[in-house]
Amino acid sequence: MAGFVPHGPRVGITEHMTKVLRAFSSFRQCLMAGAVLLPVAVVSFSPVASAQEAGARMSVPQQETSAPEAAPLSDSDRAWLAKIEQTLNSATTFQARMQQLDADGKRTTGVVWMKRPGQMRLAYDPPTPLVLVANEGKVVFRDNQLDQTTVIPMERTPLGLLLRQHISLSDDVTVTGFAHESGLVQVSLVRTSSPGDGSLTLVFHDKPLSLRSWSVLDAQGRETRVTLFDVHTGISIPPNTFTLPAQPE
């Protein structure tokens, strides 16, 4: 894609939702499936529906967070950040093949579609029974083999940063890391108001400037990386591509 290649971040959440996501990590490993773009630090097998019901009865605790430490940036670094913003905002749609590497070293492949603002779909190649769809302000992760679904508000995932109407690398986002070497530009980001949720790292080829990969580092220190191949931007994507999977009521 003319300027789109990712190398990713991560996002934290409440203790309760962390347990839900950990559940996905566990059965993901059993299915030899890789971690998704969600803040995936998962560990239990508790049913998702039950977890969601319990979550509805729980109040979200307020967490005290200190301001994130911004990376020192030169004038050249800031110029690159401006170019990256322009590149990301110029791509309102794209389709690509992807390879995903989770925190346990498991690799999966598939196809990713994106339409800004707010829509993305990751469909994994067989036999992986997983699908992730972002739409309507939420991210839905579905495992068809286990018949389990989890729903997460988009603003609590790294996806929210990539799917905004206008992508900004400042405002409510803090750049915590920047590097430019060997033909690659790497930028790490956190939400300024909730840095403990995790970070998103984007990696770009510098000539031409294009997103190569993204990685998500969640609050538990587990990293998921997605690398893009055969990227096509500015394409027409059928609306039903982003139809959300059925969700527990």
N, C-alpha and C positions, 0 to 999 in steps of 0.2 A: 504494500500500500504506500502510496506516495507520501511517506513520512509517518508511518505508524508501525512501531515495533516495541513491545513491552517487556519488562523484567522486574517485577512486582513488589507488593506491600502486604500489610496485614492489619487486622482490626480486632480490638478487644470488645468485651461486652459485659453484661452483668454476670455474676457467678452462675446464676441459674441457666442462662442461655449458653454459657461456656460449656456446661455439662451436656446440653443438647448437641452442640457442635462436636463435642468430643465423641458422642455416640456415633456421629457420622464418620469420624476419623477411624473408629474401630471397625465398623462394618465395611468401610471403604477398603481397609487393609485386607479383610477376609475375602473381599471380592476382587482383590488385586487392582483396585481402582485408585487413582491418584486423588490428592486433595483438590478441592475446588478453590474458587476465588474468595470464598467466604473466609471469615476468621476461623479457620479450621483447626482448633487444637482439641481434638475430640477423644473421649475415652470410655464412655459407658454405653450400654446397650438399652437403656431405658426407652420405652416407646415414645416416639415424637409427639403423638397426639396427647398422651398423658402429660408430657412435659409442657406442651402448650397450654393445656388446661390449668396446670399448676402455675404456669407463668402468668396466666391471666389473673390469678388470685394474689399474686405477689406484687408488692410495690418495688419499684426500681430504686435501689439505694443510691444516695448521692455520694459521689466519690470526689475526694479532694485531690486535685492534680496541680502540680507545679507547671509553670510555663515551660514549654519545650525549648531546648537550646538550639538556636538557629546556627547553621553552618556559616563560617566566614566566607564571604563571596567577593571576588574581585569584580571589576567592571566588565571584564571578559566573561566571567561566569554569569553575571546578570544579563549580558547580551544573549548568551546561550539560552537562558531561561525564557527570555522574551521570544526567541525563535521557537522554542519548544511549545510554549503556549499557542503561538500562531499555528504551528503544525497540528497540534491536537485539535484546536478549534476549527481548523479547515476541513477536518474529516468528520462529516456527520453520519456517514454510513461506511461500514466495511465488512468484508467476509474474509476469513482466513482459515487455513489449517493450523492446528495447534499441537504442541507437545507439552504435557504437564508433568512436573516432577514434584512429588510431595516430600514432606519432612522425613519420611522413612525410605526415601530413595525409589519409590514405585513410580513407574512411568506409564502414562496413558496418552492416547491421541484422540483427536476429534476435530470438530469444526466449530468456529465461533462466529456469530453474527452480532453486529452492534449497530444501533441506530440511536443517535442522540437527539433529544434528551431522554434518558431514563430507560432505554431498552437494550437488552443483551440476551443472547442464548448460547449456551455451551452444550453441544450434543456430542457425547463420547462414542467412539467406535466400539462395535461389538467385540468381545462379549460384555464390556462394561455397561451395567444397566442404569447409568446415572444421567440425569439431565439437570441443568441449571437454567432458570429463566428469570431475568430481571424485568419488571414492568410494574406500572401502577404504584410506584413508590416502595416496592418490596422485592426481595429476592427469594425465590422458591427453589429449593433443592429437593429433587425427587429420586428415590431409589426404587425402581420398578420391581426388582427381584425381591426385596424385603418388604415392599409395599409400605414404605415410610416416606414421609414428607416433612420438611421443616421450612418455616417461613421466618424471614428476618427483615426488619426495616432496612431499606436501602442506605439510609444515613448511618447505619451501624456497620457497614461493610466498606472495604476499599473501593468497591465498584462505584459507590456514590461519587467518588472524586473523578472518575473517568467518564461518567455518564451525565454530568451536569450540562445544562443549557450552555453555560459559558465556563470553560475550564480555566481556573486561575491557580497559579503557583505562589500566590501571596494571599491577601485578604485573610480568610479564616484558615489558611493552610500555612504551615511552617516548613521551610526547606531545611532538613536536618543533615543532609549530606549531598555533596556534589563532587563529581570527578569527571575528567575528560582526558582520556589517554587511549592509545592504540586504536584510534578510529571509533571509539565508543564514548557516549556521554551518559552518565548515570546520575539520577536525581532521586533522593529519598525524601518522602513527605509524611507529615502527620497532621491530623486536625489539631489546630492550636488549642482548642477548648478541651480536647480529650486525647492527649498524646499517649496515655496509657492504653488506649484501645489497640494500638499497633501501628505499623507503618506500611507505606506503599513505596516500592522502588520501581522506577521506570528506567529502561535502558534503550538508548537510541543509537543507530548508526549515524555518524556525523556527515557522511557524504554519499547520497543526499540524506538529509535529516529525516529519519524514519524510525518509528517505534519497532524495536526488536523483541522486547520481552517485558513482562512485569512480574514482580514477586510481592507476596503478602507475608509480612511477619506479624503473627498475632501476639496477643498479650502473654501467651505462654511460651513465646520464643520459638514457635514452629513456623517454618517457612514453606510456602508453596510458590512454585515458579511456573509461569506459562510463557512459552516461546512461540512466536508466530512465523508461519511460512506461507508462501503463495498468497500474499495479501492483495485484495482488490478493494479499492475505495470508490466512493461516489456511486455505488450500485443501487439498484432498486431491490428492496427486500419485501416479500409479501407480508402483510400485516399479521397473518396467522402464525408467522414464525415466532412471534413473541407472546403467543397465548399461554397463560400461566397454567401449570398442571393443577389438577383438582387438589383442593386443600381441605384439611379437617375443619369442621365447623366448631 
